[in-house]
């Protein structure tokens, strides 16, 4: 975390975080009919922990002795790898591979901070 003054009442803030993220790949079911026959596909669920990071930039403006306006823009990213995923189909149980989806988000926060 770092905070740098721009003027007497305004500051720019930056932050970087590194940590762990726990993600779950949910079970997935599809049912339907193919030439009058019922067809079901099921993918099992899986969970894993992976490395995650967050980068953020913020702005703080003093509105008085005890009140600040704050805004932050944060970017979060994590890429968990799921293993032992199977697909159960009319053809039998098949390996589904190791999905490696990227979980990313960009968050904007605006608010009023009260200093105690």
PyMOL commands that place a pseudoatom at each C-alpha (Angstrom):
pseudoatom trace, name=CA, resn=UNK, resi=1, chain=A, elem=C, hetatm=0, pos=[0.000, 0.000, 0.000]
pseudoatom trace, name=CA, resn=UNK, resi=2, chain=A, elem=C, hetatm=0, pos=[1.296, 3.459, -0.854]
pseudoatom trace, name=CA, resn=UNK, resi=3, chain=A, elem=C, hetatm=0, pos=[-0.244, 6.914, -0.596]
pseudoatom trace, name=CA, resn=UNK, resi=4, chain=A, elem=C, hetatm=0, pos=[1.164, 10.019, -2.290]
pseudoatom trace, name=CA, resn=UNK, resi=5, chain=A, elem=C, hetatm=0, pos=[-0.069, 13.607, -1.775]
pseudoatom trace, name=CA, resn=UNK, resi=6, chain=A, elem=C, hetatm=0, pos=[-1.142, 15.518, -4.890]
pseudoatom trace, name=CA, resn=UNK, resi=7, chain=A, elem=C, hetatm=0, pos=[-2.271, 18.658, -3.086]
pseudoatom trace, name=CA, resn=UNK, resi=8, chain=A, elem=C, hetatm=0, pos=[-2.994, 19.615, 0.508]
pseudoatom trace, name=CA, resn=UNK, resi=9, chain=A, elem=C, hetatm=0, pos=[-6.404, 17.848, 0.351]
pseudoatom trace, name=CA, resn=UNK, resi=10, chain=A, elem=C, hetatm=0, pos=[-5.956, 15.182, -2.386]
pseudoatom trace, name=CA, resn=UNK, resi=11, chain=A, elem=C, hetatm=0, pos=[-3.975, 11.941, -2.425]
pseudoatom trace, name=CA, resn=UNK, resi=12, chain=A, elem=C, hetatm=0, pos=[-3.354, 9.128, -4.908]
pseudoatom trace, name=CA, resn=UNK, resi=13, chain=A, elem=C, hetatm=0, pos=[-3.206, 5.608, -3.458]
pseudoatom trace, name=CA, resn=UNK, resi=14, chain=A, elem=C, hetatm=0, pos=[-1.871, 2.373, -4.872]
pseudoatom trace, name=CA, resn=UNK, resi=15, chain=A, elem=C, hetatm=0, pos=[-1.948, -1.186, -3.605]
pseudoatom trace, name=CA, resn=UNK, resi=16, chain=A, elem=C, hetatm=0, pos=[-0.760, -4.625, -4.619]
pseudoatom trace, name=CA, resn=UNK, resi=17, chain=A, elem=C, hetatm=0, pos=[-1.741, -7.901, -2.970]
pseudoatom trace, name=CA, resn=UNK, resi=18, chain=A, elem=C, hetatm=0, pos=[-0.688, -11.488, -3.479]
pseudoatom trace, name=CA, resn=UNK, resi=19, chain=A, elem=C, hetatm=0, pos=[-2.495, -14.427, -1.931]
pseudoatom trace, name=CA, resn=UNK, resi=20, chain=A, elem=C, hetatm=0, pos=[-4.558, -17.563, -2.382]
pseudoatom trace, name=CA, resn=UNK, resi=21, chain=A, elem=C, hetatm=0, pos=[-7.900, -17.981, -4.128]
pseudoatom trace, name=CA, resn=UNK, resi=22, chain=A, elem=C, hetatm=0, pos=[-10.253, -20.955, -3.687]
pseudoatom trace, name=CA, resn=UNK, resi=23, chain=A, elem=C, hetatm=0, pos=[-12.455, -21.732, -6.693]
pseudoatom trace, name=CA, resn=UNK, resi=24, chain=A, elem=C, hetatm=0, pos=[-15.108, -24.360, -7.442]
pseudoatom trace, name=CA, resn=UNK, resi=25, chain=A, elem=C, hetatm=0, pos=[-16.107, -25.691, -10.857]
pseudoatom trace, name=CA, resn=UNK, resi=26, chain=A, elem=C, hetatm=0, pos=[-19.790, -26.629, -10.407]
pseudoatom trace, name=CA, resn=UNK, resi=27, chain=A, elem=C, hetatm=0, pos=[-21.401, -29.868, -11.523]
pseudoatom trace, name=CA, resn=UNK, resi=28, chain=A, elem=C, hetatm=0, pos=[-23.022, -29.510, -14.939]
pseudoatom trace, name=CA, resn=UNK, resi=29, chain=A, elem=C, hetatm=0, pos=[-26.013, -31.536, -16.164]
pseudoatom trace, name=CA, resn=UNK, resi=30, chain=A, elem=C, hetatm=0, pos=[-27.672, -31.581, -19.597]
pseudoatom trace, name=CA, resn=UNK, resi=31, chain=A, elem=C, hetatm=0, pos=[-30.747, -33.675, -20.381]
pseudoatom trace, name=CA, resn=UNK, resi=32, chain=A, elem=C, hetatm=0, pos=[-32.523, -33.950, -23.690]
pseudoatom trace, name=CA, resn=UNK, resi=33, chain=A, elem=C, hetatm=0, pos=[-33.817, -36.224, -26.393]
pseudoatom trace, name=CA, resn=UNK, resi=34, chain=A, elem=C, hetatm=0, pos=[-32.086, -37.476, -29.531]
pseudoatom trace, name=CA, resn=UNK, resi=35, chain=A, elem=C, hetatm=0, pos=[-34.264, -39.336, -32.054]
pseudoatom trace, name=CA, resn=UNK, resi=36, chain=A, elem=C, hetatm=0, pos=[-36.774, -40.082, -29.315]
pseudoatom trace, name=CA, resn=UNK, resi=37, chain=A, elem=C, hetatm=0, pos=[-34.186, -41.451, -26.864]
pseudoatom trace, name=CA, resn=UNK, resi=38, chain=A, elem=C, hetatm=0, pos=[-33.359, -39.710, -23.587]
pseudoatom trace, name=CA, resn=UNK, resi=39, chain=A, elem=C, hetatm=0, pos=[-29.784, -38.435, -23.447]
pseudoatom trace, name=CA, resn=UNK, resi=40, chain=A, elem=C, hetatm=0, pos=[-28.037, -37.204, -20.277]
pseudoatom trace, name=CA, resn=UNK, resi=41, chain=A, elem=C, hetatm=0, pos=[-24.599, -35.651, -19.882]
pseudoatom trace, name=CA, resn=UNK, resi=42, chain=A, elem=C, hetatm=0, pos=[-23.045, -34.917, -16.473]
pseudoatom trace, name=CA, resn=UNK, resi=43, chain=A, elem=C, hetatm=0, pos=[-19.721, -33.260, -15.678]
pseudoatom trace, name=CA, resn=UNK, resi=44, chain=A, elem=C, hetatm=0, pos=[-18.581, -33.680, -12.077]
pseudoatom trace, name=CA, resn=UNK, resi=45, chain=A, elem=C, hetatm=0, pos=[-17.570, -30.747, -9.867]
pseudoatom trace, name=CA, resn=UNK, resi=46, chain=A, elem=C, hetatm=0, pos=[-14.064, -29.916, -8.648]
pseudoatom trace, name=CA, resn=UNK, resi=47, chain=A, elem=C, hetatm=0, pos=[-12.340, -27.397, -6.377]
pseudoatom trace, name=CA, resn=UNK, resi=48, chain=A, elem=C, hetatm=0, pos=[-8.813, -26.041, -6.171]
pseudoatom trace, name=CA, resn=UNK, resi=49, chain=A, elem=C, hetatm=0, pos=[-6.707, -23.317, -4.593]
pseudoatom trace, name=CA, resn=UNK, resi=50, chain=A, elem=C, hetatm=0, pos=[-4.455, -21.144, -6.747]
pseudoatom trace, name=CA, resn=UNK, resi=51, chain=A, elem=C, hetatm=0, pos=[-2.270, -18.068, -6.574]
pseudoatom trace, name=CA, resn=UNK, resi=52, chain=A, elem=C, hetatm=0, pos=[-4.144, -14.773, -6.945]
pseudoatom trace, name=CA, resn=UNK, resi=53, chain=A, elem=C, hetatm=0, pos=[-3.173, -11.134, -7.189]
pseudoatom trace, name=CA, resn=UNK, resi=54, chain=A, elem=C, hetatm=0, pos=[-4.856, -7.750, -6.962]
pseudoatom trace, name=CA, resn=UNK, resi=55, chain=A, elem=C, hetatm=0, pos=[-3.620, -4.389, -8.257]
pseudoatom trace, name=CA, resn=UNK, resi=56, chain=A, elem=C, hetatm=0, pos=[-5.421, -1.190, -7.304]
pseudoatom trace, name=CA, resn=UNK, resi=57, chain=A, elem=C, hetatm=0, pos=[-5.285, 2.547, -7.798]
pseudoatom trace, name=CA, resn=UNK, resi=58, chain=A, elem=C, hetatm=0, pos=[-7.261, 5.025, -5.738]
pseudoatom trace, name=CA, resn=UNK, resi=59, chain=A, elem=C, hetatm=0, pos=[-7.990, 8.694, -5.122]
pseudoatom trace, name=CA, resn=UNK, resi=60, chain=A, elem=C, hetatm=0, pos=[-8.763, 10.309, -1.753]
pseudoatom trace, name=CA, resn=UNK, resi=61, chain=A, elem=C, hetatm=0, pos=[-10.125, 13.843, -1.386]
pseudoatom trace, name=CA, resn=UNK, resi=62, chain=A, elem=C, hetatm=0, pos=[-10.474, 15.451, 2.031]
pseudoatom trace, name=CA, resn=UNK, resi=63, chain=A, elem=C, hetatm=0, pos=[-13.911, 17.048, 2.458]
pseudoatom trace, name=CA, resn=UNK, resi=64, chain=A, elem=C, hetatm=0, pos=[-13.206, 18.291, 5.984]
pseudoatom trace, name=CA, resn=UNK, resi=65, chain=A, elem=C, hetatm=0, pos=[-11.361, 17.388, 9.178]
pseudoatom trace, name=CA, resn=UNK, resi=66, chain=A, elem=C, hetatm=0, pos=[-13.080, 14.015, 9.575]
pseudoatom trace, name=CA, resn=UNK, resi=67, chain=A, elem=C, hetatm=0, pos=[-14.599, 13.199, 6.174]
pseudoatom trace, name=CA, resn=UNK, resi=68, chain=A, elem=C, hetatm=0, pos=[-12.965, 11.976, 2.926]
pseudoatom trace, name=CA, resn=UNK, resi=69, chain=A, elem=C, hetatm=0, pos=[-14.323, 11.025, -0.474]
pseudoatom trace, name=CA, resn=UNK, resi=70, chain=A, elem=C, hetatm=0, pos=[-12.579, 7.866, -1.713]
pseudoatom trace, name=CA, resn=UNK, resi=71, chain=A, elem=C, hetatm=0, pos=[-12.578, 5.991, -4.998]
pseudoatom trace, name=CA, resn=UNK, resi=72, chain=A, elem=C, hetatm=0, pos=[-10.655, 2.861, -5.991]
pseudoatom trace, name=CA, resn=UNK, resi=73, chain=A, elem=C, hetatm=0, pos=[-10.264, 0.848, -9.182]
pseudoatom trace, name=CA, resn=UNK, resi=74, chain=A, elem=C, hetatm=0, pos=[-9.038, -2.726, -8.530]
pseudoatom trace, name=CA, resn=UNK, resi=75, chain=A, elem=C, hetatm=0, pos=[-8.036, -5.560, -10.874]
pseudoatom trace, name=CA, resn=UNK, resi=76, chain=A, elem=C, hetatm=0, pos=[-8.133, -9.148, -9.518]
pseudoatom trace, name=CA, resn=UNK, resi=77, chain=A, elem=C, hetatm=0, pos=[-6.873, -12.279, -11.299]
pseudoatom trace, name=CA, resn=UNK, resi=78, chain=A, elem=C, hetatm=0, pos=[-6.565, -16.002, -10.519]
pseudoatom trace, name=CA, resn=UNK, resi=79, chain=A, elem=C, hetatm=0, pos=[-6.140, -19.099, -12.726]
pseudoatom trace, name=CA, resn=UNK, resi=80, chain=A, elem=C, hetatm=0, pos=[-7.075, -22.308, -10.896]
pseudoatom trace, name=CA, resn=UNK, resi=81, chain=A, elem=C, hetatm=0, pos=[-6.463, -25.672, -12.579]
pseudoatom trace, name=CA, resn=UNK, resi=82, chain=A, elem=C, hetatm=0, pos=[-9.084, -28.384, -12.066]
pseudoatom trace, name=CA, resn=UNK, resi=83, chain=A, elem=C, hetatm=0, pos=[-8.056, -32.033, -12.395]
pseudoatom trace, name=CA, resn=UNK, resi=84, chain=A, elem=C, hetatm=0, pos=[-9.850, -35.399, -12.454]
pseudoatom trace, name=CA, resn=UNK, resi=85, chain=A, elem=C, hetatm=0, pos=[-12.865, -33.990, -14.300]
pseudoatom trace, name=CA, resn=UNK, resi=86, chain=A, elem=C, hetatm=0, pos=[-15.035, -36.644, -15.970]
pseudoatom trace, name=CA, resn=UNK, resi=87, chain=A, elem=C, hetatm=0, pos=[-17.949, -36.459, -18.361]
pseudoatom trace, name=CA, resn=UNK, resi=88, chain=A, elem=C, hetatm=0, pos=[-20.628, -39.145, -17.949]
pseudoatom trace, name=CA, resn=UNK, resi=89, chain=A, elem=C, hetatm=0, pos=[-22.468, -39.638, -21.234]
pseudoatom trace, name=CA, resn=UNK, resi=90, chain=A, elem=C, hetatm=0, pos=[-24.429, -42.357, -23.039]
pseudoatom trace, name=CA, resn=UNK, resi=91, chain=A, elem=C, hetatm=0, pos=[-21.045, -43.526, -24.391]
pseudoatom trace, name=CA, resn=UNK, resi=92, chain=A, elem=C, hetatm=0, pos=[-19.721, -44.035, -20.843]
pseudoatom trace, name=CA, resn=UNK, resi=93, chain=A, elem=C, hetatm=0, pos=[-17.396, -42.112, -18.554]
pseudoatom trace, name=CA, resn=UNK, resi=94, chain=A, elem=C, hetatm=0, pos=[-14.865, -39.999, -20.419]
pseudoatom trace, name=CA, resn=UNK, resi=95, chain=A, elem=C, hetatm=0, pos=[-11.958, -37.869, -19.146]
pseudoatom trace, name=CA, resn=UNK, resi=96, chain=A, elem=C, hetatm=0, pos=[-12.806, -34.190, -19.560]
pseudoatom trace, name=CA, resn=UNK, resi=97, chain=A, elem=C, hetatm=0, pos=[-9.278, -32.759, -19.381]
pseudoatom trace, name=CA, resn=UNK, resi=98, chain=A, elem=C, hetatm=0, pos=[-7.962, -30.137, -16.975]
pseudoatom trace, name=CA, resn=UNK, resi=99, chain=A, elem=C, hetatm=0, pos=[-9.890, -26.887, -17.410]
pseudoatom trace, name=CA, resn=UNK, resi=100, chain=A, elem=C, hetatm=0, pos=[-7.834, -23.831, -16.477]
pseudoatom trace, name=CA, resn=UNK, resi=101, chain=A, elem=C, hetatm=0, pos=[-10.313, -20.922, -16.489]
pseudoatom trace, name=CA, resn=UNK, resi=102, chain=A, elem=C, hetatm=0, pos=[-9.056, -17.441, -15.658]
pseudoatom trace, name=CA, resn=UNK, resi=103, chain=A, elem=C, hetatm=0, pos=[-11.097, -15.678, -12.993]
pseudoatom trace, name=CA, resn=UNK, resi=104, chain=A, elem=C, hetatm=0, pos=[-10.683, -11.922, -13.378]
pseudoatom trace, name=CA, resn=UNK, resi=105, chain=A, elem=C, hetatm=0, pos=[-12.617, -8.895, -12.244]
pseudoatom trace, name=CA, resn=UNK, resi=106, chain=A, elem=C, hetatm=0, pos=[-12.376, -5.114, -12.351]
pseudoatom trace, name=CA, resn=UNK, resi=107, chain=A, elem=C, hetatm=0, pos=[-14.068, -3.356, -9.423]
pseudoatom trace, name=CA, resn=UNK, resi=108, chain=A, elem=C, hetatm=0, pos=[-14.858, 0.319, -8.966]
pseudoatom trace, name=CA, resn=UNK, resi=109, chain=A, elem=C, hetatm=0, pos=[-15.535, 1.510, -5.408]
pseudoatom trace, name=CA, resn=UNK, resi=110, chain=A, elem=C, hetatm=0, pos=[-16.816, 4.958, -4.445]
pseudoatom trace, name=CA, resn=UNK, resi=111, chain=A, elem=C, hetatm=0, pos=[-17.536, 6.075, -0.934]
pseudoatom trace, name=CA, resn=UNK, resi=112, chain=A, elem=C, hetatm=0, pos=[-17.336, 8.467, 1.967]
pseudoatom trace, name=CA, resn=UNK, resi=113, chain=A, elem=C, hetatm=0, pos=[-14.843, 7.725, 4.763]
pseudoatom trace, name=CA, resn=UNK, resi=114, chain=A, elem=C, hetatm=0, pos=[-15.425, 9.012, 8.307]
pseudoatom trace, name=CA, resn=UNK, resi=115, chain=A, elem=C, hetatm=0, pos=[-12.311, 9.379, 10.459]
pseudoatom trace, name=CA, resn=UNK, resi=116, chain=A, elem=C, hetatm=0, pos=[-12.836, 8.480, 14.119]
for i in range(1, 116): cmd.bond("trace and resi %d" % i, "trace and resi %d" % (i + 1))
show_as sticks, trace
zoom trace
